Amino acid sequence: MTNDDSLSAESIARGLDARLLARRIVYHERVASTNDIAKRLADAGEPEGTLVIADEQTAGRGRLGRAWIAPPRSSLLLSIILRPNLAPHQTARVTMSVALGACEGIRAVTEMDARLKWPNDILLHGKKCGGILAESSTFEQRVEYVIVGLGVNVNFARANVEELPADATTLLDELGAPVPRVPLAQSILRAIERYYVRLRAGENLRGEFATRLTTLDQRVRAQTAWGTEEGIAADVDDDGALLLRRADGSMTRLIAGEVTLSMR
């Protein structure tokens, strides 16, 4: 990799050959949140596929309102405007397509086998290197748009950022070498497009999503809106919900929540 690892709309677009995603790229050196910018654009009628990408976020967020922390010019911080023909309860299908594409794109560049922790964490060797945050707008029981934010820790050492959780990692740490961000972004975008086009055509991505999940067949504890659930993560359904088998054999369906391995 050369010393110049800068991002720009021009460098990402060059050679990308996207048919749907990133036909328009909005680059910012520093923003509060790429998801917030993408939402404003979507509300103003921005077409599907527009990409918002930044070198630094001052108020980036992950799931459950957590801050997303990454040093400037070190990572991939992007959001994509998507307008799928889905019902509101099906929006997690979009997250599945993006998660699968992110894993495939990382593997194509680094040869590392990226996996997923339900619902939307990207793992390398069991540690979190990225995450996805999807936010949607609906009208009359149809999805108007989904903003899918993706953050990937790339070229910084986890030990140098005290605010990161102990189970976090970076591509640099796991690979032992820096990863050029423009080819990585292009690889991820190409792969996401392939999965998303299949989703738009009506394909079911549940099986491929399930094979990527490290959560399945594990005893887990899930913090949900109604309390704590424990059991075996048995499967996921067509809409990406986690099917949890309780100790008494009954099943419950989780559409969101914080899932950790249970030691009991």
N, C-alpha and C positions, 0 to 999 in steps of 0.2 A: 504494500500500500504506500502511496506517496504521502508526503507530509500534508498535502492539501486534501482535507476530507470535508470540504465545505458543501453545504446543500444549496440548491437554488431550483427554481421552477424549470429553468432551461436544462440544467444537468440531469434532472430526473426525467424530463420529457424526452431527452435525446436518446433514441434507441428503444424507448419503452414500447412503442407500437400498440398502445392500448386501444381497444375498440369501444370500451364503455367507461372504465375507470380512468381518472386522471387526465381526461381530455382537456380539462382546465385545471391548472395547479395554482393555488394561492399560497405563496411563501411569505413567512414573516420571520425575521431574526428573533424577535422576542414578543410573546403574547401572554395574556393571562391564561387562556385556555383555547386550544384549537376547536374543541367541541362547541364552545360558545360562539366563536366566529362562524363555524359551519352552520349552526342553528340560525343565526341572523341571516345568512345567505339563503338558507332553505326557506325561511319564512318570506323572503323577498322573491321567491320563485326560481332560485338557482337550480339548474338542471341536475339530474342524476349523474353521479360519477365525479363531481367536482371534489378535488382533494385540497385540504388545508393542511399545511405542514409547517413546523416551526423548529428552530434550533434551541429555543428555551421557552419554558412555561413558568410563569410566576404563580399561577393558581391552578395548575393541573390537578385533576382529581381522578381517583380510582373509584372502585365500588364502595358503597356504604359511606360516601362522603369523605373518604380518606384522601389525604394529599398524595399526589404523584410526584416524586422527587427524582430529579436527574440534573446533573451539572450541565451548564451551557455547552452546546456543540458536541455532545457526547452520545446522543441517543436518537432514536426515531420517535417523534411525537407527531402524530397525524390524525386527521379525522376525514371521513368520507361521507358525502351525502348520497343516500340511496333511497329510491322510491319504489319499493317492491309492491306487487299486487297481493297483499296479505291482509288478513284480519288482525286486529290488535293482539289477540292471544298467540299469534304465530310469529311475533317479531323476533323471538329468540332463534328462529331459523336463520335469520340474517347473521346473528352472532356466531352461530355454528359455522356458516360459510366463511366468515372472516377468520375465525379461529383456525379452521383447517388450512386456509390459505397462508396464514402467518407461519404455521408449523412447517408447511411445505416450502415456503420461501426461505425460511431460516436454514432448513436442511440443504436446499440447493446451493446455498452460498458457503455454508460452514461444514457440511457433512455431519452435523450433529443432529441427533434424533430428538426434536422438540416434541413434548407431550403436553397434555392439557389436564388441569385440575378443574373439576366442575365448580362454578359454571363457566369461567372465562379467564383463568390464569394460564399463562404459557410457562412451561417448566423445561429446564435443562438439568439433567442428573438430579431430579427431585427438588430443585430450587427454582424459585420464581424469577424469570428474566423478563417477563412482559405481562401485560394485561389488556383487557378490552372493556370499554364502557359504551354501551348502546343506549341512546336516548331517542324516543320516538314522539311523533305528533300524529294524532288520529282525528278523523272527522267522519261522523256518521258510520261508525263501525268499520272503517277502512283506514289503513295506514297512509298518511300523507307523505311522511318521510321518516327515515331512520338515520340518525347521526351515529356513526360507529367510530369511536375513538380507539386508537391503538398506540400503546407505548411499549417500546422495546429498549431495555438497557443494553447498550452496545459497547462503547469504547471508554469505560472508566472502571477503576478497581472498586469493588464493593467496599473494601476496607477503608477507602478514603472518604466515604460518605457515611457519617455516623448516624444520620437520620433513617437510613434504610433498615428494614427489618432483618433479623438474623437469618431468615430463610431466603433472602433475596440473593441474586447473582447477576452477572453480566456476561455477554458473549465473550468479552475480553478475558474475563476470569476463567471461563469454562474452556475456551479454545486455546488460551495461552498466547494469543496474538491479536492485534487489532483487526477489525472487520471494516472494509470500506462501506460507508453508509449509503452512497448512491446506488451501487449495485445491489445492496441488500434491500433498499426501498423498492427498487424496480422488480426484484425477484418476488418480494412479498405481494406487490400490487398485481403482478401477472397471475400469481397463484390465486389470490383472492378473486380476481375477475373470473377465472375458470370455474371456481366453485359457485360464485354468485350467479353466473350465467346459467349454470345447471339448476340452481334453486329457482331462478325466474322461469325456467322451462318446466317447472313442476317436479323436478327430481327430489327424492327424499335423501337427505344427507345423514340421517340418524345413525346408520350403521357405521359409516366412516368416522363420525364424531365419537361414537362409543368406543371404537378401537383405539382412539387416541387418548381416552380418558384413563388416568391413573387411579381415579376415584372408585371405579367399579370393582365389586367383589371385596371391598374393604369395609371394616366396621368403622362407622363414622359418627360424629356428633354434629348436628346441624342447628345453628341458631336461626330461628325463623321469627316472623312477626308475631306468632302466637306462643312462642316459647322454644324450648329445646327438644329436639327429636334425636333419638339414637337408633341405630340399626345397621343393617348391611345395605350398602349402595348396590342395588340389584341391577338397575338398567337406567336408560334414559328413553323418553318417548319421542314421538315425531316432532314435538315442539321444543325439545331440549330440556324438559323438566326431569328432575332426578326422581327415580322411583326407589323409595326406601322401605326395606322390609324390617318391621319392628320385631322385637324378641317374641311377641305372641303370634307372629306369623302374618299379622295384618300389614297392609301396604299403605303408604302415604305418598302423595305427589308433591314435590317441592319445586316451585318455580323460581325461588330466590332464597338466598340465605348464605351464611358463612359456614363452610364445612371444614372440619378438621378430623384427623384420624382419632378414633377412640381407643384408649389403651385397655379398656375393660374387656 
